[in-house]
Amino acid sequence: MFGRKQTKSGSAQIVPAPEPLSAMHHEERKPATATGCTVIARNTLFTGNIDMDGDIQIHGDVRGNVHVREGIIRVMPAGRVEGELCAPEIIIDGTVEGTCEAKSIDILEHGVLQGALRSISLSIRHGGVFIGQSEKLQQEDAPTRIVAFKSPGDNDEIRPARMEDETERQCLTSAV
């Protein structure tokens, strides 16, 4: 009955047991890395500063600063942070009281940010709340294009001009 089948001749035939599910799907799993995802669970109070690489999901309460060098800070709907958040990307769907600094900050439907933010890109979805002060950061790695052109009356003196837009450069080059 368990693992053996009877053949017509009456001798027992051994049937191998199936592999456990964890062994069957072992090849499909990605190995854990040092830059994985850290989770602050619901009903957890963390007091202190967090300085890390990788992503962090905050479902509980954090009282302190969270600095992520390479990754995303996600404050989930039940999550609450009192302190400073700093990362390349911050997604707020819970409550944050303090300062946020990132290239991209998204405040989702259940998100509340009360404090200050500094970012290149800010998105607030319908239902999201932001109360405070914002400052737009400049992209650090945006290339500056320099084009030389002649101005009338400069006696062939060439002056550099900064071009922020491709259309503006095309207008000037077609006029020369």
C-alpha positions in Angstrom: 0.0 0.0 0.0 2.7 2.5 0.9 5.4 2.7 -1.8 5.1 -0.9 -3.2 3.0 -2.1 -6.0 2.2 -5.8 -6.4 2.8 -7.2 -9.9 0.8 -10.0 -11.3 3.5 -12.5 -10.5 3.2 -11.6 -6.8 6.6 -10.0 -6.3 6.8 -6.5 -4.9 8.0 -3.7 -7.1 9.6 -0.7 -5.4 8.3 2.7 -6.5 10.4 5.7 -5.6 8.8 8.3 -3.3 8.0 11.7 -4.9 10.5 14.5 -4.3 9.5 17.1 -1.8 8.2 20.3 -3.2 11.1 22.3 -1.9 13.5 20.2 -3.9 11.4 20.2 -7.0 11.4 24.0 -7.3 14.9 24.6 -6.0 16.2 25.6 -9.4 13.5 28.2 -9.9 14.3 30.1 -6.7 16.8 33.0 -6.8 19.6 32.7 -4.3 19.4 35.1 -1.3 21.8 38.0 -1.7 23.1 40.7 0.6 21.0 43.2 -1.2 17.7 41.4 -0.6 14.5 42.8 0.9 14.3 43.6 4.6 10.9 43.6 6.2 9.8 45.4 9.4 6.7 43.3 10.2 3.3 44.6 11.3 3.0 45.2 15.1 6.7 45.7 15.3 8.3 48.8 16.8 11.8 49.5 15.7 13.6 52.4 17.5 17.0 53.4 16.0 18.7 54.1 12.7 18.8 51.8 9.7 21.7 52.1 7.2 21.6 49.5 4.4 21.8 48.3 0.8 18.8 46.7 -0.8 15.0 47.2 -0.5 13.1 47.6 2.8 9.4 47.2 3.4 8.0 48.8 6.5 4.7 47.3 7.7 5.3 48.3 11.4 6.5 51.4 13.2 10.0 52.9 12.8 11.2 55.7 15.0 14.5 56.8 13.5 16.3 57.4 10.2 16.3 55.0 7.3 19.1 55.4 4.8 19.2 53.0 1.8 22.1 53.4 -0.7 20.9 51.1 -3.5 17.2 50.2 -3.3 13.7 51.2 -2.5 12.0 52.2 0.8 8.4 51.1 0.8 6.1 52.3 3.6 3.2 49.9 3.4 -0.4 50.8 4.4 0.0 49.7 8.0 3.5 51.2 8.2 4.5 54.3 10.1 7.8 56.2 10.1 8.9 59.1 12.3 12.3 60.2 11.1 14.3 60.8 7.9 14.0 58.6 4.8 16.8 58.7 2.2 17.0 56.4 -0.8 17.1 56.4 -4.6 13.3 55.7 -4.6 10.7 56.1 -1.8 7.1 54.7 -2.1 4.7 55.8 0.6 1.4 54.0 1.2 1.4 54.4 5.0 2.3 57.4 7.2 5.6 59.3 7.3 6.3 62.2 9.7 9.7 63.7 8.8 11.9 64.3 5.9 12.2 62.3 2.7 15.0 62.7 0.1 15.1 60.6 -3.1 15.4 60.8 -6.8 11.8 59.6 -7.0 9.0 59.9 -4.4 5.6 58.3 -4.9 2.7 58.9 -2.4 0.1 56.3 -3.1 -3.7 56.2 -2.3 -3.3 55.5 1.4 0.0 57.4 1.8 0.4 60.4 4.1 3.6 62.5 4.2 3.8 65.3 6.8 7.1 67.1 6.7 9.7 68.0 4.1 10.7 66.3 0.9 13.5 66.8 -1.6 13.3 64.9 -4.9 13.8 65.1 -8.7 10.4 63.4 -9.3 7.2 63.6 -7.2 4.0 61.7 -7.7 0.9 61.9 -5.5 -2.0 59.6 -6.4 -5.6 60.4 -5.8 -6.2 60.0 -2.1 -2.6 60.5 -1.1 -1.8 63.4 1.2 1.2 65.6 1.4 1.4 68.4 4.1 4.7 70.3 4.2 7.5 71.7 2.2 9.0 70.4 -1.1 12.2 71.2 -2.9 12.9 70.0 -6.4 16.4 68.6 -6.8 18.4 68.9 -10.0 19.5 65.8 -11.8 23.2 65.4 -11.0 24.1 63.4 -14.1 22.2 65.5 -16.7 24.6 66.2 -19.5 25.0 69.9 -20.4 25.1 70.5 -24.1 27.2 73.4 -25.4 26.8 74.7 -28.9 28.8 77.5 -30.4 27.1 80.1 -32.5 27.8 83.6 -34.0 25.9 86.6 -32.9 25.5 89.5 -35.3 28.1 92.3 -34.7 30.5 90.1 -32.8 33.1 90.2 -35.6 33.3 86.4 -35.9 33.7 85.9 -32.1 32.3 82.6 -31.1 30.4 82.3 -27.8 29.3 79.1 -26.2 25.6 78.8 -25.3 24.0 76.2 -23.0 21.2 74.2 -24.7 18.6 72.6 -22.5 16.3 71.4 -25.3 16.9 69.7 -28.6 14.3 71.9 -30.3 16.0 75.1 -29.1 19.3 73.8 -30.6 17.7 73.0 -33.9 16.2 76.5 -34.1 19.6 78.1 -33.5 21.5 75.9 -36.0 18.9 76.4 -38.7 19.2 80.2 -38.2 23.0 80.3 -38.6 
